[in-house]
Amino acid sequence: REREPPLQETVDAFEELRAAGKIKRWGVSNFDVDNMNELLSLEHGRKCAANQVLYNLENREIEFDLLPWSETNKIPIMAYSPVGHSGKLLRNAALKKIAQSHNATPAQIALAWVLRQSNVIAIPKASTDAHVRDNAASPKIKLAKEDLIDLDGEFPPPKSRKSLPML
């Protein structure tokens, strides 16, 4: 099935905006490995600044192939909803236990878990001053190997390629 509009046309429009000084960089959202390979095959496709995808402890699908692909191709992943979106994640007993051991909130641990990846940036909710302070403290939290093992047990990484979830 052909995209509407074609991807090359979209990339060309982004590049025109960039050349005119209207935007500094451009990126894509919810592109899987096949989509990214298609993008990189196009003229100016390698100018993509980031791929924004759903990524958190409950939604780890990108770890199977997109995350390693993005690292290899030096295109950052921008994780949206890094602390979940329904509130269910933050009520998880294992996450709460790890948070308590770090004198942190479950949201801070969930965000620290996402940010431990070298090629991942996150866009967490920041609707209150408290959110901003908690988010700012998250990168300082260093999760221990045991924490990561416990989180993998509670939220297993993917064993096969799956469609990317979207909100």
N, C-alpha and C positions, 0 to 999 in steps of 0.2 A: 504494500500500500504506500503510495506516494504521500509525502508530507505536504501540508497546505499551510503556509507557503513553503516552497522548497527551502531546505536548510541553507544552501548557498546564498539564496536571496536574503535570508535573515542575517547571515554573517556579513554579507556585503553592506546591509543597512547599518549594522552595528559599527562596521569599520568607517562608513561615511560619517556617522555621528562622532566617532572618536577623532577622525581627521578634522572635523569642524569644531572640535573642542567642547562639544556638548556632553560627552561622557569621557571618563578617564580609562575605564576598563569595562569589559562585558563578560558575562558568564552564562551558564545554562543551568537548568533545574531538572532534576529527576532523569538524567541521562544515565543509562546503563553502559556497560562496556561496548556493546555493539553500536549504540548511539555515539559514544565518544570516539570510537574508531572511525565512524562515518564522518564526524566533525573534523577530526584531525586529517582526514584525507582531502579536505576542501582547502581551497586557497584561503589563507588567513585563519584557518581553523585553529592553528596552534596559538593564536592570540587569546584564546579563551582563558580568563583569569581564574575561574572556579566552577565547580559543579555543585550546586546546592541540592542536598538529598536529606531524607529523613534518616537520622542516625541517633540511636540511644541504646541503652541496655536491652530494651524490649524489641528493638528493630535493628538487628545486626546483619541484615542481608548483604550489605555492601562489603563486608569483610571477606566474603568468599572470593570475589574476583575484582570488584570495582576499586576497593581500597588499595590493593597491591598494584593494580593497573595505574591508578592515579599517582601513586608514589613513583613508579617507574617513569611515567610521562610528565612528572613534575607539574601536575595540575591539582591544586588544593581541593579538598572536599570541604564544603561549608555545610555543617550539620545543623539542620533545623529541628526544633523540638528536642534538644539534647537531654532534657530532663523528663521526657515523656509529654503527653498531651492530655491524658484523662485523669491524672492524679493517682492512678493505680500503682504505677512504678514507685512513687514516693512513699507508698504505704507498705512496701515489701519488707518483710521482717529481716531478711538477710542484709538488705541495703541499710535499714535502720541500725542494725547491730554494727556494721562497719562504720557508719556515720558516728555512732556513739564512741567507738574506739578512737576516732580522730577528732573528737570534740567538734563535730561539724553537723550540718543538716544533711538529710538524704539527697536533697537537690544539689548540694555542693559536691557530694561524692559522685553522683551521676554525671555532673558536669566535669569533674576532675577525670573521671573514667574516659569520657569522650576526648578531652584535651590531651590525654597522655599520648595520643597518636601524633607523630611528627608532621603529618601532612594534612591535619584536620584543624579547622577553625570552627567555632560554634557561634550560633546566634540564639542565646537563651532569652527567655522572657525577662524584661527589666521594667516592669510597670510601677514599681515602688522603689523608694530609696533603699529599703531592706534588700530587695532583689538585687539591686546594683551592688551593694556591699557584699552580699553572699556570693554573687557571680565573680566579683573581683578577687575574692579570697580563694576561690576554687583552684586556680592554677598552682597555688602554693601547697596544695595537699598532695603528698606523695603516697600513692597507694602501694602497699607492700605486696610482695608476690602472693602471700596467703590471701590477701584481699581479692586479688585478681582471680585466683583459683576459686574462691567462694562465689564470686560474681559469675564466673563461667559456669559453675555448677547450677546456679539459680537461673541464669539467662544464657543458655548454651549458644556458642557460635554456630553459624551455619555449616552444614556438612555437604551441601550441594548448592548449585546456582538456583536462585529463586528470583521471581519478579520483584522489582523494587516497590516497597509500599509507599504510598503517597497520602498526604492529608489534603 
